[in-house]
Amino acid sequence: MQESKKLLPLGSLVYLKEGTVKMLIIGRSNLLNRFNKEKPALFDYSAVMYPMGYAGEDKVFFFNHEDIDEIEFEGYTDSENEQYLKNMKEYQEKNSDTFIREDVSQFLEENKLVE
């Protein structure tokens, strides 16, 4: 996780770069197993298409903060969320050798999810 950014709260609505559909953030700091790789891939967010919502595990999308083009709505935050973000950042800093911060296009290509 880059130090200069602060992750958006759950429930935030965003447009991704070159995207035409709003994405509803449902998770943060997601670790995904990579095809034939030892370390899992870390993505900042998981999201579903809005307004459809969750439509199956193959309809959950993973991306990083830098993939966001526009924030349409910022979700709810409170002191619990702020503490969670602090704990998550500390964990990632202490355990940075146990995962790879992944680029979306590279992940898709390596895992044969795009041609």
URKA-V146991 format. One record per residue. RES is the residue in three letters. OMEGA is omega as a letter, one per 30 degrees, with the letter a starting at -180 (999 if undefined). NEAR is the number of other C-alpha atoms within 8 Angstrom. Layout:
res:RES omega:OMEGA near:NEAR
res:RES omega:OMEGA near:NEAR
This chain:
res:MET omega:l near:7
res:GLN omega:a near:4
res:GLU omega:a near:5
res:SER omega:a near:4
res:LYS omega:l near:7
res:LYS omega:a near:5
res:LEU omega:l near:8
res:LEU omega:l near:7
res:PRO omega:l near:11
res:LEU omega:a near:10
res:GLY omega:l near:10
res:SER omega:l near:14
res:LEU omega:a near:14
res:VAL omega:l near:14
res:TYR omega:l near:14
res:LEU omega:l near:12
res:LYS omega:a near:8
res:GLU omega:l near:5
res:GLY omega:l near:7
res:THR omega:a near:6
res:VAL omega:l near:7
res:LYS omega:l near:12
res:MET omega:l near:12
res:LEU omega:a near:13
res:ILE omega:a near:15
res:ILE omega:a near:10
res:GLY omega:l near:9
res:ARG omega:a near:11
res:SER omega:a near:9
res:ASN omega:l near:12
res:LEU omega:l near:9
res:LEU omega:l near:8
res:ASN omega:l near:8
res:ARG omega:a near:12
res:PHE omega:l near:6
res:ASN omega:l near:4
res:LYS omega:a near:7
res:GLU omega:a near:5
res:LYS omega:l near:9
res:PRO omega:l near:12
res:ALA omega:l near:14
res:LEU omega:l near:12
res:PHE omega:a near:15
res:ASP omega:a near:13
res:TYR omega:l near:14
res:SER omega:a near:14
res:ALA omega:l near:12
res:VAL omega:l near:14
res:MET omega:l near:13
res:TYR omega:g near:10
res:PRO omega:a near:5
res:MET omega:a near:7
res:GLY omega:a near:8
res:TYR omega:a near:9
res:ALA omega:a near:7
res:GLY omega:a near:6
res:GLU omega:l near:6
res:ASP omega:l near:5
res:LYS omega:l near:9
res:VAL omega:a near:11
res:PHE omega:a near:7
res:PHE omega:a near:11
res:PHE omega:a near:11
res:ASN omega:a near:11
res:HIS omega:a near:9
res:GLU omega:l near:5
res:ASP omega:a near:8
res:ILE omega:l near:11
res:ASP omega:a near:10
res:GLU omega:l near:8
res:ILE omega:a near:10
res:GLU omega:a near:8
res:PHE omega:l near:7
res:GLU omega:a near:10
res:GLY omega:a near:10
res:TYR omega:l near:8
res:THR omega:l near:8
res:ASP omega:a near:6
res:SER omega:l near:6
res:GLU omega:l near:7
res:ASN omega:l near:9
res:GLU omega:l near:9
res:GLN omega:l near:8
res:TYR omega:l near:8
res:LEU omega:l near:9
res:LYS omega:l near:8
res:ASN omega:a near:8
res:MET omega:l near:9
res:LYS omega:l near:9
res:GLU omega:l near:8
res:TYR omega:a near:8
res:GLN omega:l near:9
res:GLU omega:a near:7
res:LYS omega:a near:6
res:ASN omega:a near:8
res:SER omega:l near:8
res:ASP omega:a near:5
res:THR omega:l near:7
res:PHE omega:l near:11
res:ILE omega:l near:10
res:ARG omega:a near:8
res:GLU omega:l near:9
res:ASP omega:a near:8
res:VAL omega:a near:9
res:SER omega:l near:6
res:GLN omega:l near:8
res:PHE omega:a near:11
res:LEU omega:a near:10
res:GLU omega:a near:10
res:GLU omega:a near:9
res:ASN omega:l near:8
res:LYS omega:l near:7
res:LEU omega:l near:7
res:VAL omega:l near:5
res:GLU omega:999 near:4
